[in-house]
Amino acid sequence: MASEPVNVNEFRELARQVLPKMYYDFYTGGAEDQHTLKQNVDASRRIMLRPRVIVDVSRIDMSTTVLGYKISAPIMIVPTARHQLAHPEGL
């Protein structure tokens, strides 16, 4: 893994390494038979990105604005419950 995680799988692996197993299982699991979780994973696998090749990548800016706030990349963590399992200041 790179010095900092750069994709979902690397974030998942980092979480597995640092969280107690019970907390990791809570965050990565789904309710009952995990039907919706499986559908979400399958749907995300069907998304294909078509990278542009042979273009100047010396100055990449992935920043965007969400609700008036500038963020460095279009990746966000959505509201969920039990944040204190991952961090003492979680609400």
N, C-alpha and C positions, 0 to 999 in steps of 0.2 A: 504494500500500500504506500502511496505517496505520503509526504510529510503531513499533508492535510487531505481529508477525504474530498473527492471531486465528483462522485456519483452516488446514486442511491445505494448500490451494493456496498460501497466503501463506508458510507454512513452507518448502514445496518451492521457491518462487521465491527466497526468501532463501538457501536452501542452494545453489541454482544460482549465485547471485551471489558467494558467499563461498568455496565449495569449488573446488579445482582440478577441471577437467572429468573427469579419470579417476576421482576420488573420488566426484563427484556421480553419474557413470554407474554406479559400483559400487553405491551406495546406492539408486538409483532403478530399477535393472535387476532382472532375474530370471534364473534358470538356464535354459540351453538355449533352448527356444522361448518362454519366458516364459509358458507356459500357466497355471500357478498364479497368477502375478502378475496376468494378465488376468482370471482368475476372481475374484480378491480385489477388484480394482477394480470389476468389474461388480456383485459382491455388495454392495459399499458404496454404489454408486449406487442400488440398489433400496431402501435404507433411507430412509424418508420420516419426517421429523420434523414433528409437528403442534404448532406453537407456540400457546400460550394467548394470546389477545388480550383486550384491555380488562381487564387485571389490573394491580395495583400493582407496578411494577418499580423502585421507588425504592431498595429494599434487596434485592439479589440475592445469594444465597450458594450458590455451586456446589461448595463444599467437601464432601469425603467422607472416609471412612476406609478405607484399604487396608492389610491386614495390621497393623492397630494404629497406622498412621501417618496423620495428618491431611494431606490434600493440598488445595490451593486449587481444583483443578478435576479432574474425572474424565478427565484426559488424561495418559497416561504413555507413555514410550518403553520398549519391551520389550527384553529382552536380545538382542543380536545380536553379530556378530563385527566386527572391524576398527574399533573405536571410535577408535583413534589416528589414523585417516585424518581424522576430523573435529576432534579435539582432542588435544593432546600428552599429556594425562593420562588419556586413554581406555584402558581395559583390555580 
